[in-house]
Amino acid sequence: MTTIKDSVHDHISVDGVAEDLLDTGPVQRLRRVAQLGTVKLVYPSANHTRFEHSLGVYHLADRALDSLGVEGVEAERVRAAALLHDIGHAPFSHNVEELIHRHTGLYHDDVTDLLVDTEVGEVLLDHDLDPERIAGLIAGKGQYGQLVSGELDVDRMDYLVRDAHHTGVPYGTIDHERLVRELTFADGDLVLDEGNVQTAESLLMARALMTPTVYAHPVARISKAMLRRATERLLATPDISAERVRRMDDHDLIAALRMTPETETFADRYDRRDLFKRAVWAEYDDTPESLREADHEAIRELEADIAARAEVSPADVVLDVPAEPSMTESTSEVLVGAEVRRLGDHSPLVTALRTARKQQWRMGVYTVADATDRVGTAAVDVLGLDIDGTLVSDVRQRVHATLDEFGADPAGAGE
């Protein structure tokens, strides 16, 4: 047995198949993949990695299995899946995942190719565990796959608490010990036991508060968008494939960007934290539906049109359109009077949080600092934004000036 000191869960005991998996290359690679990608440019202490998060998920899965009374081979499968659940992540975690998916058809939880006929697969087979079955659990398949990837999974429980701890933002603090203890199965579905509606709501509330403050912080959004664009240019060169990028770590990717003429400018900007600025920051209802649903190619064409009209280089305009606001956690199920109910159908808090999620949604147009006015004006026209002809960047500047009078932090948090 190996005992590891953890910043969140104190001591984590690792044994069995998980102990043997620890020193495999794909698991150790996670030490070099930042849990929050470029968020460390906002919160300097957010340097935690996918490795420690995977240990935390393993620990919570182990606690949940004990509480549920699951033992033997089934428990070992879940423990292995919990430790391995993030080995499919590309560099900088989710930041370039959609880009990699466009080229490979794989998301981070599609890991069969990383488990079958590999070093990791050999360890699993040595413990009489089927690699393909473990891959299925990581993808959330089957009754016990819900523990690893579902609406009440231990993955979410760990990352909310861990991200809050390392950013210093208190909103992700949840009672993960009670959440793990109160998990149960009802007709094969993972649910929270009776009397835990508020416990489920706390998970929902934490996610809703952490999103605008950490995961979708404006500076994090800009840096992620710039990284995606640079990686896209990298993949357009003949020597780098999406499959190769998928298996890089953060340092590998930045090094590749530095050594490629088409992307070295971004690498220099990243090293100096010299990021683009917001030219437009538009709310959901001010953004045309056609733009919210635009595909990758349409977005690129719109960027080119904005750049041409503003007379700047196409490389200096980034159009950042988030996915439609959603709250999948609201489908979590809770026992209420011995009846299984969806949290979204029982909790009035869910309706309020859904409204808040929509109000938090922003479409961004980013560019170099000395071109924000020109690009903002061009973007309002090209994109058909309904903001009364006033650039959101202008409004932001006035809000910043007002907040500065009161000594408030206009960014909301972080640098």
C-alpha positions as CSV (number, residue, x, y, z in Angstrom):
1,M,0.0,0.0,0.0
2,T,1.1,3.5,-0.8
3,T,0.0,6.5,1.3
4,I,0.1,9.9,-0.3
5,K,-0.4,13.3,1.4
6,D,-3.0,15.3,-0.4
7,S,-3.8,19.0,0.0
8,V,-7.6,18.4,0.0
9,H,-8.2,14.9,1.4
10,D,-5.2,14.7,3.8
11,H,-3.9,11.1,3.4
12,I,-4.9,8.9,0.4
13,S,-4.2,5.2,0.6
14,V,-3.6,3.6,-2.7
15,D,-3.3,-0.2,-3.2
16,G,-4.3,-3.0,-5.5
17,V,-4.4,-2.2,-9.2
18,A,-4.4,1.5,-8.6
19,E,-1.0,1.3,-6.8
20,D,0.5,-0.5,-9.9
21,L,-1.1,2.0,-12.3
22,L,0.5,5.0,-10.5
23,D,3.9,4.7,-12.1
24,T,2.8,4.0,-15.7
25,G,3.7,6.7,-18.2
26,P,0.2,7.8,-19.1
27,V,-0.7,8.4,-15.4
28,Q,2.6,10.2,-14.6
29,R,2.0,12.4,-17.7
30,L,-0.9,13.9,-15.8
31,R,1.6,15.6,-13.4
32,R,2.4,17.9,-16.4
33,V,-1.2,18.7,-17.4
34,A,-2.7,21.6,-15.5
35,Q,-6.1,20.9,-14.0
36,L,-7.4,24.4,-14.9
37,G,-5.4,25.1,-18.1
38,T,-4.8,28.8,-18.5
39,V,-6.8,29.8,-15.4
40,K,-3.4,30.1,-13.6
41,L,-3.0,33.4,-15.6
42,V,-5.9,34.7,-13.4
43,Y,-5.3,32.8,-10.2
44,P,-1.5,32.4,-9.7
45,S,-1.9,29.5,-7.2
46,A,-4.0,27.4,-9.5
47,N,-1.1,25.2,-10.5
48,H,-2.6,21.9,-9.5
49,T,-2.6,19.1,-12.0
50,R,-4.7,16.3,-13.4
51,F,-2.5,13.8,-11.4
52,E,-3.5,15.0,-8.0
53,H,-7.2,15.4,-9.1
54,S,-7.1,11.8,-10.3
55,L,-5.9,10.7,-6.9
56,G,-8.7,12.6,-5.3
57,V,-11.3,11.0,-7.6
58,Y,-9.8,7.6,-6.8
59,H,-10.1,8.4,-3.1
60,L,-13.7,9.5,-3.2
61,A,-14.6,6.5,-5.4
62,D,-13.1,4.2,-2.8
63,R,-15.1,5.9,-0.1
64,A,-18.3,5.6,-2.1
65,L,-17.7,1.9,-2.8
66,D,-17.3,1.3,0.9
67,S,-20.5,3.1,1.7
68,L,-22.4,1.3,-1.1
69,G,-21.0,-2.1,0.0
70,V,-19.4,-2.8,-3.3
71,E,-16.5,-5.2,-3.1
72,G,-14.3,-7.6,-5.0
73,V,-13.6,-7.3,-8.8
74,E,-16.4,-4.8,-9.4
75,A,-14.8,-2.4,-6.8
76,E,-11.3,-2.9,-8.3
77,R,-12.7,-2.0,-11.8
78,V,-14.2,1.2,-10.5
79,R,-11.1,2.2,-8.6
80,A,-9.0,1.6,-11.7
81,A,-11.4,3.7,-13.8
82,A,-11.4,6.5,-11.2
83,L,-7.6,6.8,-11.3
84,L,-7.5,6.5,-15.1
85,H,-10.5,8.7,-15.9
86,D,-8.4,11.7,-17.1
87,I,-5.6,10.0,-19.1
88,G,-7.3,11.0,-22.3
89,H,-6.9,14.7,-21.6
90,A,-5.0,16.7,-24.1
91,P,-2.6,19.5,-22.9
92,F,-4.2,22.2,-20.9
93,S,-7.1,20.0,-20.1
94,H,-10.3,21.0,-21.7
95,N,-8.8,24.1,-23.5
96,V,-8.1,22.4,-26.8
97,E,-10.5,19.4,-26.5
98,E,-13.0,20.5,-29.1
99,L,-10.2,21.2,-31.5
100,I,-8.7,17.7,-31.0
101,H,-12.2,16.2,-31.4
102,R,-12.7,17.8,-34.8
103,H,-9.5,16.1,-36.0
104,T,-9.7,12.7,-34.2
105,G,-13.4,12.2,-33.3
106,L,-12.2,11.6,-29.7
107,Y,-13.1,13.4,-26.5
108,H,-11.0,13.0,-23.3
109,D,-13.2,10.1,-22.0
110,D,-12.7,8.1,-25.2
111,V,-9.7,6.1,-23.9
112,T,-10.1,2.6,-25.3
113,D,-7.0,3.1,-27.5
114,L,-5.0,4.2,-24.5
115,L,-5.9,1.1,-22.5
116,V,-5.9,-1.8,-25.0
117,D,-2.5,-3.2,-25.9
118,T,-0.6,-0.5,-23.9
119,E,1.5,-0.3,-20.8
120,V,-1.7,0.6,-18.8
121,G,-3.6,-2.3,-20.4
122,E,-0.8,-4.8,-19.3
123,V,-1.2,-3.7,-15.7
124,L,-5.0,-4.1,-15.9
125,L,-4.6,-7.6,-17.4
126,D,-2.1,-8.5,-14.7
127,H,-5.0,-7.9,-12.2
128,D,-7.5,-9.8,-14.3
129,L,-9.3,-6.6,-15.4
130,D,-10.6,-6.2,-18.9
131,P,-9.2,-2.9,-20.4
132,E,-12.2,-2.3,-22.6
133,R,-14.5,-2.7,-19.6
134,I,-12.5,-0.1,-17.7
135,A,-12.8,2.2,-20.7
136,G,-16.5,1.8,-20.6
137,L,-16.7,2.8,-17.0
138,I,-14.6,5.9,-17.7
139,A,-17.2,6.8,-20.4
140,G,-20.0,6.4,-17.8
141,K,-21.4,3.1,-19.1
142,G,-23.2,0.7,-16.8
143,Q,-24.5,1.1,-13.3
144,Y,-21.1,1.7,-11.7
145,G,-19.9,4.0,-14.5
146,Q,-22.2,6.6,-13.0
147,L,-19.8,6.9,-10.1
148,V,-17.0,7.9,-12.4
149,S,-18.9,9.9,-15.0
150,G,-22.5,10.9,-14.2
151,E,-24.5,13.7,-12.7
152,L,-23.5,12.7,-9.1
153,D,-20.0,11.5,-10.0
154,V,-17.0,11.7,-7.7
155,D,-15.1,13.5,-10.4
156,R,-17.2,16.6,-9.9
157,M,-17.1,16.4,-6.2
158,D,-13.3,16.4,-6.2
159,Y,-12.7,19.1,-8.8
160,L,-15.0,21.6,-7.2
161,V,-13.4,21.4,-3.8
162,R,-9.9,21.1,-5.3
163,D,-10.3,24.1,-7.7
164,A,-11.7,26.2,-4.9
165,H,-8.8,25.3,-2.6
166,H,-6.1,26.1,-5.1
167,T,-7.7,29.3,-6.5
168,G,-8.7,30.6,-3.1
169,V,-12.3,31.0,-4.3
170,P,-14.6,29.7,-1.6
171,Y,-17.6,29.0,-3.8
172,G,-16.7,25.4,-4.6
173,T,-16.7,24.3,-1.0
174,I,-19.2,21.5,-0.7
175,D,-19.9,18.7,1.8
176,H,-18.3,16.0,-0.3
177,E,-18.0,13.7,2.6
178,R,-21.8,13.7,3.0
179,L,-22.4,13.5,-0.7
180,V,-20.3,10.3,-0.9
181,R,-21.9,8.8,2.1
182,E,-25.4,9.4,1.0
183,L,-25.1,7.9,-2.5
184,T,-27.3,5.0,-3.2
185,F,-28.8,3.1,-6.2
186,A,-32.5,3.0,-7.1
187,D,-33.4,0.8,-10.0
188,G,-29.8,0.9,-11.2
189,D,-29.6,4.7,-11.1
190,L,-27.2,6.5,-8.8
191,V,-29.2,8.8,-6.6
192,L,-28.9,10.7,-3.3
193,D,-30.7,9.1,-0.4
194,E,-33.8,10.6,1.1
195,G,-33.4,13.8,2.9
196,N,-30.6,15.1,0.7
197,V,-32.3,17.6,-1.6
198,Q,-30.3,20.4,0.0
199,T,-27.1,18.4,-0.4
200,A,-27.7,18.0,-4.1
201,E,-28.6,21.7,-4.4
202,S,-25.2,22.6,-2.8
203,L,-23.4,20.8,-5.6
204,L,-25.5,22.7,-8.2
205,M,-24.9,26.0,-6.4
206,A,-21.1,25.4,-6.2
207,R,-20.9,24.7,-9.9
208,A,-23.1,27.7,-10.8
209,L,-20.9,30.1,-8.7
210,M,-17.5,28.6,-9.8
211,T,-18.3,29.0,-13.5
212,P,-18.3,32.8,-13.9
213,T,-15.7,33.3,-11.1
214,V,-13.2,30.7,-12.2
215,Y,-14.0,28.5,-15.3
216,A,-15.4,31.3,-17.4
217,H,-13.5,34.3,-15.9
218,P,-13.0,36.8,-18.8
219,V,-9.2,36.5,-18.7
220,A,-9.4,32.8,-18.6
221,R,-11.8,32.9,-21.6
222,I,-9.4,35.1,-23.6
223,S,-6.3,33.0,-22.9
224,K,-8.1,29.8,-23.7
225,A,-9.4,31.2,-27.0
226,M,-5.9,32.4,-27.9
227,L,-4.4,29.0,-27.1
228,R,-7.0,27.2,-29.2
229,R,-6.3,29.5,-32.1
230,A,-2.6,29.0,-31.9
231,T,-3.0,25.2,-31.6
232,E,-5.2,25.2,-34.6
233,R,-2.5,27.0,-36.6
234,L,0.0,24.4,-35.3
235,L,-2.1,21.6,-36.6
236,A,-2.3,23.3,-40.0
237,T,1.5,22.8,-40.3
238,P,2.7,19.5,-42.0
239,D,4.7,18.2,-39.1
240,I,2.2,18.1,-36.2
241,S,-0.8,15.8,-36.0
242,A,-3.8,16.0,-33.7
243,E,-2.9,12.5,-32.4
244,R,0.5,13.8,-31.4
245,V,-0.9,16.9,-29.7
246,R,-3.4,14.8,-27.8
247,R,-0.5,12.9,-26.1
248,M,1.6,16.0,-25.4
249,D,1.7,17.6,-22.0
250,D,1.4,21.3,-21.3
251,H,5.2,21.9,-21.7
252,D,5.4,19.9,-24.9
253,L,2.6,22.0,-26.5
254,I,4.1,25.4,-25.5
255,A,7.5,24.3,-26.8
256,A,6.0,23.2,-30.1
257,L,4.2,26.6,-30.3
258,R,7.5,28.4,-29.6
259,M,9.4,26.5,-32.3
260,T,6.8,27.0,-35.1
261,P,7.0,30.2,-37.0
262,E,3.2,30.4,-37.5
263,T,2.6,30.3,-33.7
264,E,5.7,31.7,-32.0
265,T,4.0,35.1,-31.6
266,F,1.3,33.5,-29.4
267,A,3.9,31.6,-27.4
268,D,5.7,34.9,-26.7
269,R,2.4,36.6,-25.7
270,Y,1.6,33.6,-23.4
271,D,5.0,33.8,-21.7
272,R,4.6,37.5,-21.0
273,R,0.9,37.2,-20.2
274,D,0.3,39.8,-23.0
275,L,-3.2,38.8,-23.8
276,F,-5.8,40.2,-26.2
277,K,-8.4,42.6,-24.8
278,R,-12.2,42.5,-25.1
279,A,-13.6,44.5,-28.0
280,V,-17.1,43.2,-27.4
281,W,-18.7,41.4,-24.5
282,A,-22.3,40.7,-25.5
283,E,-25.1,39.1,-23.5
284,Y,-27.2,36.1,-24.6
285,D,-30.3,38.1,-25.7
286,D,-28.1,40.6,-27.6
287,T,-26.5,37.9,-29.7
288,P,-28.4,36.6,-32.8
289,E,-29.4,33.0,-32.6
290,S,-27.7,32.4,-35.9
291,L,-24.4,33.4,-34.3
292,R,-25.0,31.3,-31.2
293,E,-25.5,28.3,-33.5
294,A,-22.7,29.1,-36.0
295,D,-20.2,26.3,-36.8
296,H,-16.5,26.4,-36.8
297,E,-16.1,27.5,-40.4
298,A,-18.8,30.2,-40.1
299,I,-17.0,31.6,-37.1
300,R,-13.7,31.8,-39.0
301,E,-15.4,33.7,-41.9
302,L,-17.0,36.2,-39.5
303,E,-13.6,36.8,-37.9
304,A,-12.1,37.5,-41.4
305,D,-14.9,39.9,-42.2
306,I,-14.4,41.8,-38.9
307,A,-10.6,41.9,-39.4
308,A,-11.0,43.3,-42.9
309,R,-13.5,45.9,-41.9
310,A,-11.3,47.0,-38.9
311,E,-8.2,46.9,-41.1
312,V,-6.3,44.5,-38.8
313,S,-4.6,41.2,-39.4
314,P,-7.0,38.2,-39.3
315,A,-4.7,36.7,-36.7
316,D,-5.6,39.6,-34.4
317,V,-9.3,38.9,-34.1
318,V,-10.8,36.0,-32.1
319,L,-14.6,35.4,-32.0
320,D,-15.5,33.4,-28.9
321,V,-19.0,32.0,-28.9
322,P,-19.7,29.6,-25.9
323,A,-22.0,26.7,-26.1
324,E,-25.7,27.2,-25.2
325,P,-26.1,27.7,-21.4
326,S,-27.0,24.5,-19.7
327,M,-27.2,22.9,-16.3
328,T,-26.9,19.1,-16.7
329,E,-26.5,18.7,-13.0
330,S,-30.1,19.5,-12.6
331,T,-30.9,16.0,-13.9
332,S,-29.4,14.6,-10.7
333,E,-31.9,12.3,-8.9
334,V,-32.8,12.3,-5.3
335,L,-35.1,10.1,-3.2
336,V,-38.1,12.2,-2.0
337,G,-40.6,10.2,0.1
338,A,-39.1,7.0,-1.3
339,E,-39.8,8.2,-4.8
340,V,-36.9,9.0,-7.2
341,R,-37.2,12.6,-8.5
342,R,-35.1,14.7,-10.7
343,L,-33.7,17.6,-8.8
344,G,-34.8,20.0,-11.6
345,D,-38.4,18.9,-11.1
346,H,-38.4,19.2,-7.3
347,S,-36.1,22.2,-6.4
348,P,-37.2,25.8,-7.1
349,L,-33.5,26.7,-6.8
350,V,-32.8,25.0,-10.1
351,T,-35.1,27.5,-12.0
352,A,-33.3,30.4,-10.5
353,L,-29.9,28.9,-11.3
354,R,-30.9,28.2,-14.9
355,T,-31.9,31.9,-15.3
356,A,-28.6,32.9,-13.7
357,R,-26.6,30.7,-16.1
358,K,-28.3,32.3,-19.1
359,Q,-27.6,35.8,-17.7
360,Q,-23.9,34.9,-17.1
361,W,-23.5,33.8,-20.8
362,R,-21.3,36.2,-22.8
363,M,-20.1,36.2,-26.4
364,G,-16.7,37.8,-26.8
365,V,-14.6,39.4,-29.5
366,Y,-11.0,39.8,-28.6
367,T,-8.1,41.7,-30.3
368,V,-4.9,43.5,-29.6
369,A,-5.1,46.4,-27.2
370,D,-4.7,49.3,-29.6
371,A,-7.4,48.0,-32.0
372,T,-10.3,47.3,-29.5
373,D,-12.4,50.3,-30.6
374,R,-12.0,49.6,-34.4
375,V,-12.6,45.9,-34.0
376,G,-15.5,46.4,-31.6
377,T,-17.3,48.8,-34.1
378,A,-16.7,46.4,-36.9
379,A,-17.9,43.4,-34.9
380,V,-21.2,45.1,-33.9
381,D,-21.9,45.7,-37.5
382,V,-20.7,42.4,-39.0
383,L,-22.4,40.2,-36.3
384,G,-25.6,42.2,-36.1
385,L,-25.4,42.7,-32.4
386,D,-28.4,44.3,-30.7
387,I,-26.6,46.6,-28.2
388,D,-27.9,50.0,-29.3
389,G,-24.7,50.8,-31.2
390,T,-22.7,51.0,-28.0
391,L,-19.6,48.8,-27.6
392,V,-19.7,46.6,-24.6
393,S,-16.0,47.4,-24.1
394,D,-17.1,51.1,-23.7
395,V,-19.7,50.1,-21.1
396,R,-17.1,48.0,-19.3
397,Q,-14.7,50.9,-19.2
398,R,-17.3,53.1,-17.5
399,V,-18.2,50.3,-15.1
400,H,-14.5,49.9,-14.2
401,A,-14.2,53.6,-13.5
402,T,-17.2,53.5,-11.2
403,L,-16.0,50.5,-9.3
404,D,-12.6,51.9,-9.0
405,E,-14.1,54.9,-7.1
406,F,-15.3,52.3,-4.5
407,G,-12.1,50.3,-4.5
408,A,-13.8,47.3,-6.0
409,D,-12.2,44.6,-8.2
410,P,-13.9,45.0,-11.6
411,A,-12.7,41.6,-12.7
412,G,-14.6,39.9,-10.0
413,A,-11.7,37.8,-8.8
414,G,-8.1,37.0,-9.7
415,E,-5.6,39.2,-11.4
